[in-house]
Amino acid sequence: MIYDADVLIIGGGLAGLTAAIHLAKSELRVILLEKYTYPQHKVCGEYVSNEVLPYLQHLGIDIDELSPARIHRFLLSTATGKTVESKLPLGGFGVSRHALDHFLANTARRAGVVLEQQTEVTDVTFANDAFTVTTSAKKNYTATIVIGAYGKRSQLDKRLQRPFFQQESLWLGIKAHYRATLPNDQVALHNFEGGYCGLSQVENGIINACYLANYRSFKSFKHIDAFQKQVLSKNPFLRDFFTEATPLFDKPLTISQISFSRKQPIENHVLMCGDTAGLIHPLCGNGMAMAIHSAKLASELIVRFFEGELPNRLSLETQYAAAWSAEFKGRLLTGRIVQSILTSPGVTSALLTGLQLAPGLLPLIIKQTHGQPLLVNQKPVSASNSL
């Protein structure tokens, strides 16, 4: 039987788009279904570790076309303004999701991906060794392989009966862009009571401010402005920033029910990628790179599956689950530990004192939440599909 696609991807964020480009350039038939439209702002720290650059270059994706900020330094502050700084072992770049996702979507189309926007997936069923994917418009798509890359939380998770969906999560994320004078090569993480805020530059000199807050600390304030003035601004760095910066959004973007609970990289034979497979705490600054890396892991194995190097679906799923766990399980665990430290003001202050006395420790901690530059094991992309 001929299906609509060799691979159908649910969700067009970093993981979904990267996988789509990789698979299409490997001469597979790819359909990507995205709930929203491009370009679109998203709640995201918008910092990407340089570890992904060799892989993106292999796919013909030139990040320089977006004029990203080049980031080499890290600053951490406590809620009272105590600081420690470090060079980033690999460095990274800052680029908005508004620009990056749109850029990748256009790249995917040129590579031959069938990209459907404003298409919400409501169900995925697996029978007779194939998938049927149903949309809110009651349209069905059939595919041999399905990748789930639809983000942190979706009604599809409920449909798939994923355990984390039933667990209450008290974290919310808030993000906006600003004009402000800040070091263009630095990503800063500023603590406040009940959360932390990342500040870093993206393209065109814009500053992205994105913070994670515990709902318990937020719920007594009716407006985000009041929360920022009365809670975040107790940190002198954040007070100066929000006093002097010019907002570029009419209002900040928000997302609630952010869950850091453990997830499985495979559900009902669907290969999960990016935040859909597991969400690292934002303070680690590695979520975007992990999304791209997980797309690489899945895509390389899927190509091997279609080329007959993997004998069956079970082998594909087993190898993906093992590879995903080997690459990311340790990072997620480190993220949980660091998050528990940074959300305890007394412990954070003691930690910074220790880091000031032994400055070499901070780069080591950063390395535990990041990977090495991605080695490209897959054969070069088809010349016929190159940009």
C-alpha positions as CSV (number, residue, x, y, z in Angstrom):
1,M,0.0,0.0,0.0
2,I,1.2,3.5,-0.8
3,Y,0.8,6.0,2.0
4,D,0.5,9.7,1.9
5,A,4.0,10.1,3.3
6,D,7.0,8.0,4.3
7,V,7.3,10.3,7.4
8,L,4.6,12.5,8.8
9,I,5.8,15.1,11.4
10,I,3.3,16.6,13.9
11,G,4.5,20.1,14.8
12,G,6.7,22.6,13.0
13,G,9.1,23.9,15.7
14,L,12.8,23.4,15.8
15,A,12.7,19.6,16.1
16,G,10.0,19.1,13.5
17,L,11.4,21.4,10.9
18,T,15.0,20.1,11.3
19,A,13.8,16.5,11.0
20,A,11.7,17.5,7.9
21,I,14.7,19.1,6.2
22,H,17.0,16.1,7.0
23,L,14.5,13.5,5.8
24,A,13.4,15.3,2.7
25,K,17.1,15.8,1.7
26,S,17.5,12.1,2.1
27,E,14.8,11.6,-0.6
28,L,12.0,10.6,1.7
29,R,8.4,11.8,1.2
30,V,7.7,14.1,4.2
31,I,4.5,15.8,5.3
32,L,4.7,18.3,8.2
33,L,1.5,19.5,10.0
34,E,1.7,22.7,12.0
35,K,-1.1,24.1,14.2
36,Y,-0.2,27.7,13.7
37,T,1.3,29.9,10.9
38,Y,4.8,31.3,10.3
39,P,6.3,33.6,11.4
40,Q,5.3,33.4,15.0
41,H,6.8,34.5,18.3
42,K,7.1,31.8,21.0
43,V,7.9,31.7,24.7
44,C,11.6,30.6,24.4
45,G,15.0,31.7,25.7
46,E,16.2,32.0,22.1
47,Y,19.8,31.0,22.9
48,V,21.3,28.1,20.9
49,S,24.5,26.3,21.8
50,N,27.1,26.2,19.0
51,E,27.1,22.4,19.4
52,V,24.5,22.2,16.6
53,L,26.3,24.2,14.0
54,P,28.2,21.4,12.3
55,Y,24.9,19.5,11.8
56,L,23.0,22.6,10.5
57,Q,25.8,23.3,8.1
58,H,25.6,19.7,6.9
59,L,21.9,20.2,6.1
60,G,22.8,23.4,4.2
61,I,21.3,25.7,6.8
62,D,23.4,28.9,7.1
63,I,22.5,30.6,10.4
64,D,24.6,33.6,9.4
65,E,21.8,34.6,7.0
66,L,19.8,35.5,10.1
67,S,22.5,37.8,11.6
68,P,22.3,36.2,15.0
69,A,24.0,37.6,18.1
70,R,27.2,35.7,18.9
71,I,27.3,34.8,22.6
72,H,30.4,33.8,24.5
73,R,29.8,34.8,28.1
74,F,27.4,33.8,30.9
75,L,26.4,35.8,34.0
76,L,24.4,34.5,36.9
77,S,22.9,36.6,39.7
78,T,21.1,35.9,42.9
79,A,17.9,37.7,43.8
80,T,19.9,40.2,45.8
81,G,22.3,40.9,42.9
82,K,25.3,38.8,43.9
83,T,27.0,37.7,40.6
84,V,29.4,35.2,39.1
85,E,30.5,35.1,35.4
86,S,32.1,32.6,33.1
87,K,33.0,32.0,29.5
88,L,30.7,29.6,27.8
89,P,32.7,26.4,26.9
90,L,31.2,26.2,23.4
91,G,29.5,29.5,23.0
92,G,26.3,30.0,21.2
93,F,24.1,32.3,19.2
94,G,20.9,34.3,19.8
95,V,18.1,34.3,17.3
96,S,14.4,34.7,17.7
97,R,12.0,31.9,17.0
98,H,10.0,34.3,14.9
99,A,13.0,34.5,12.5
100,L,14.5,31.0,12.9
101,D,11.3,28.9,12.6
102,H,10.2,30.9,9.5
103,F,13.6,30.5,8.0
104,L,13.6,26.7,8.6
105,A,10.0,26.4,7.3
106,N,11.1,28.0,4.0
107,T,14.1,25.8,3.8
108,A,11.9,22.7,4.4
109,R,9.6,23.7,1.5
110,R,12.5,24.2,-0.8
111,A,13.8,20.7,0.2
112,G,10.4,19.2,-0.9
113,V,8.5,19.0,2.4
114,V,4.7,19.3,2.1
115,L,4.1,21.8,4.9
116,E,0.5,22.4,6.0
117,Q,-0.1,25.3,8.4
118,Q,-3.1,26.0,10.5
119,T,-3.6,22.2,10.7
120,E,-4.2,20.8,14.2
121,V,-3.7,17.1,14.8
122,T,-6.4,15.6,17.0
123,D,-5.6,11.9,16.8
124,V,-2.9,9.4,15.8
125,T,-3.7,5.7,15.4
126,F,-1.4,2.8,14.6
127,A,-2.7,-0.4,12.9
128,N,-1.3,-2.9,10.4
129,D,2.2,-1.4,10.7
130,A,1.1,2.1,9.6
131,F,-0.3,5.3,11.0
132,T,-3.4,7.3,10.4
133,V,-3.2,10.9,11.5
134,T,-6.5,12.9,11.9
135,T,-6.8,16.6,11.9
136,S,-9.4,18.9,13.4
137,A,-10.8,19.4,9.9
138,K,-11.5,15.6,9.9
139,K,-8.8,15.0,7.2
140,N,-6.8,11.8,7.4
141,Y,-3.2,11.3,6.5
142,T,-1.4,8.0,6.3
143,A,2.3,7.4,6.9
144,T,4.8,4.7,7.6
145,I,6.6,6.7,10.4
146,V,5.2,9.5,12.6
147,I,7.4,12.0,14.5
148,G,5.8,13.9,17.4
149,A,7.4,17.3,17.7
150,Y,4.4,19.4,18.8
151,G,5.9,21.1,21.9
152,K,5.7,21.0,25.6
153,R,2.0,20.2,26.1
154,S,-0.9,19.4,23.8
155,Q,-4.3,17.8,23.9
156,L,-2.7,15.1,21.8
157,D,-0.7,14.1,24.9
158,K,-4.1,13.6,26.6
159,R,-5.3,11.5,23.6
160,L,-2.1,9.4,23.8
161,Q,-2.7,9.0,27.6
162,R,0.8,10.3,28.5
163,P,1.1,10.2,32.3
164,F,2.6,13.7,32.7
165,F,-0.5,15.3,31.3
166,Q,-2.5,14.4,34.3
167,Q,0.1,15.8,36.7
168,E,-0.4,19.4,37.9
169,S,2.4,21.8,37.0
170,L,2.9,25.1,38.7
171,W,5.3,26.7,36.3
172,L,4.5,29.4,33.7
173,G,6.7,31.1,31.2
174,I,6.6,34.8,30.2
175,K,8.5,36.3,27.3
176,A,8.9,39.7,25.4
177,H,11.3,41.5,23.2
178,Y,12.9,44.9,24.2
179,R,15.2,47.6,23.1
180,A,17.9,48.0,25.7
181,T,21.6,48.4,26.2
182,L,23.1,45.1,27.3
183,P,26.3,43.3,26.4
184,N,25.7,41.7,23.0
185,D,27.9,38.7,23.7
186,Q,26.4,37.7,27.0
187,V,23.5,35.5,28.2
188,A,22.5,36.4,31.7
189,L,20.3,34.4,34.2
190,H,18.9,36.5,37.0
191,N,17.1,34.9,39.9
192,F,14.1,36.3,41.7
193,E,11.8,34.9,44.4
194,G,9.9,32.0,42.7
195,G,11.8,31.9,39.4
196,Y,14.5,33.2,37.2
197,C,14.8,35.4,34.1
198,G,17.1,35.0,31.1
199,L,18.3,38.1,29.2
200,S,20.2,37.9,25.9
201,Q,20.4,39.5,22.5
202,V,18.9,38.1,19.3
203,E,19.1,39.4,15.8
204,N,18.9,43.2,15.0
205,G,20.1,44.1,18.5
206,I,16.8,43.1,20.1
207,I,16.9,41.8,23.7
208,N,14.9,38.7,24.6
209,A,13.6,38.6,28.2
210,C,12.1,35.2,29.1
211,Y,11.4,34.1,32.6
212,L,10.0,31.1,34.4
213,A,7.9,31.7,37.5
214,N,6.2,29.5,40.0
215,Y,2.5,30.0,39.9
216,R,2.4,30.3,43.7
217,S,4.6,33.5,43.6
218,F,2.6,34.8,40.6
219,K,-1.0,34.2,41.5
220,S,-1.4,37.1,43.9
221,F,-0.6,39.6,41.2
222,K,-3.3,40.6,38.7
223,H,-1.0,41.9,36.0
224,I,2.4,40.9,34.7
225,D,3.7,44.5,35.1
226,A,2.9,44.4,38.8
227,F,4.7,41.1,39.2
228,Q,7.7,42.4,37.4
229,K,7.8,45.6,39.5
230,Q,7.2,44.0,42.8
231,V,9.0,40.6,42.5
232,L,11.5,40.5,39.6
233,S,12.7,44.1,40.3
234,K,13.9,43.1,43.8
235,N,16.9,41.8,41.8
236,P,18.8,45.0,41.0
237,F,19.8,43.8,37.5
238,L,16.2,43.1,36.6
239,R,15.0,46.4,38.2
240,D,17.4,48.3,36.0
241,F,16.5,46.4,32.9
242,F,12.7,46.8,33.2
243,T,13.1,50.4,34.2
244,E,15.2,51.4,31.2
245,A,14.1,48.9,28.4
246,T,11.6,49.7,25.8
247,P,9.1,46.9,25.2
248,L,8.5,45.9,21.5
249,F,5.5,43.7,22.1
250,D,2.0,45.1,22.9
251,K,1.9,42.6,25.7
252,P,4.2,39.7,26.8
253,L,3.6,36.2,25.6
254,T,2.7,33.6,28.3
255,I,2.5,29.9,28.5
256,S,1.2,27.9,31.6
257,Q,1.3,24.3,32.8
258,I,4.9,23.9,31.9
259,S,5.8,20.3,33.0
260,F,9.3,19.0,33.7
261,S,8.0,15.6,34.5
262,R,9.7,12.6,32.8
263,K,8.3,11.7,29.4
264,Q,8.9,8.7,27.1
265,P,10.7,9.2,23.7
266,I,8.2,6.8,22.1
267,E,4.5,6.7,22.6
268,N,2.3,4.3,20.6
269,H,5.1,3.9,18.1
270,V,5.4,7.6,17.6
271,L,9.0,8.9,17.8
272,M,8.9,12.0,20.1
273,C,11.4,14.8,19.5
274,G,12.3,18.1,21.2
275,D,10.2,19.2,24.1
276,T,7.6,16.6,23.3
277,A,10.1,13.9,24.4
278,G,11.4,15.8,27.4
279,L,11.8,19.3,28.6
280,I,15.1,20.5,30.1
281,H,14.9,23.3,32.6
282,P,15.3,26.6,30.8
283,L,18.1,27.7,33.1
284,C,20.4,25.2,31.3
285,G,20.1,27.1,28.1
286,N,20.1,23.9,26.0
287,G,16.5,23.3,25.0
288,M,16.8,24.6,21.4
289,A,20.0,22.6,20.8
290,M,18.5,19.5,22.3
291,A,15.5,19.9,20.0
292,I,17.8,20.0,16.9
293,H,19.9,17.1,18.3
294,S,16.9,14.9,18.9
295,A,15.8,15.6,15.3
296,K,19.2,14.4,14.1
297,L,19.0,11.2,16.2
298,A,15.5,10.3,14.8
299,S,16.2,11.3,11.2
300,E,19.5,9.3,10.9
301,L,17.7,6.2,12.3
302,I,14.7,6.7,10.1
303,V,16.9,6.9,7.0
304,R,18.6,3.7,8.0
305,F,15.2,2.1,8.5
306,F,14.0,3.0,5.0
307,E,17.4,1.9,3.5
308,G,17.0,-1.5,5.1
309,E,19.9,-1.2,7.5
310,L,17.4,-1.6,10.4
311,P,15.4,-4.8,10.0
312,N,12.1,-3.7,11.4
313,R,10.2,-1.0,13.4
314,L,11.1,-2.6,16.7
315,S,14.8,-2.1,15.9
316,L,14.1,1.5,15.0
317,E,12.2,2.2,18.2
318,T,14.7,0.4,20.4
319,Q,17.7,2.2,18.9
320,Y,16.0,5.6,19.1
321,A,15.0,5.2,22.7
322,A,18.5,4.1,23.7
323,A,20.1,6.9,21.7
324,W,17.8,9.5,23.2
325,S,18.4,8.3,26.7
326,A,22.2,8.2,26.2
327,E,22.3,11.8,24.9
328,F,19.7,13.5,27.1
329,K,18.9,11.7,30.3
330,G,22.0,13.0,32.1
331,R,21.3,16.6,31.0
332,L,17.7,16.5,32.2
333,L,18.8,15.1,35.6
334,T,21.4,17.8,35.9
335,G,18.8,20.4,35.0
336,R,16.5,19.2,37.7
337,I,19.3,19.4,40.3
338,V,20.4,22.9,39.2
339,Q,16.8,24.1,39.2
340,S,16.2,22.9,42.7
341,I,19.3,24.8,43.8
342,L,18.5,28.0,42.0
343,T,14.9,28.2,43.3
344,S,16.2,28.1,46.9
345,P,17.6,31.6,47.6
346,G,19.9,30.6,50.5
347,V,21.4,27.7,48.6
348,T,21.9,29.9,45.5
349,S,23.8,32.4,47.6
350,A,26.0,29.8,49.0
351,L,26.6,28.3,45.6
352,L,27.6,31.6,44.1
353,T,30.1,32.1,47.0
354,G,31.6,28.8,46.2
355,L,31.7,29.6,42.5
356,Q,33.4,32.9,43.1
357,L,36.1,31.0,45.2
358,A,36.4,28.3,42.5
359,P,35.5,30.0,39.2
360,G,36.5,26.9,37.2
361,L,33.5,25.0,38.5
362,L,30.9,27.0,36.6
363,P,32.1,25.9,33.1
364,L,32.1,22.3,34.3
365,I,28.4,22.6,35.4
366,I,27.5,24.2,32.1
367,K,29.2,21.3,30.3
368,Q,27.0,18.8,32.1
369,T,23.9,20.4,30.6
370,H,25.3,20.7,27.1
371,G,26.7,18.3,24.5
372,Q,29.7,18.2,22.2
373,P,29.6,19.5,18.6
374,L,27.4,17.2,16.7
375,L,29.2,14.7,14.6
376,V,27.6,14.1,11.2
377,N,27.4,10.3,10.6
378,Q,24.8,10.4,7.9
379,K,26.0,10.4,4.3
380,P,25.9,13.9,2.6
381,V,22.5,15.1,1.6
382,S,21.4,14.4,-1.9
383,A,22.8,17.0,-4.4
384,S,19.4,17.1,-6.1
385,N,17.8,18.3,-2.9
386,S,20.6,20.8,-1.9
387,L,19.7,24.4,-1.7
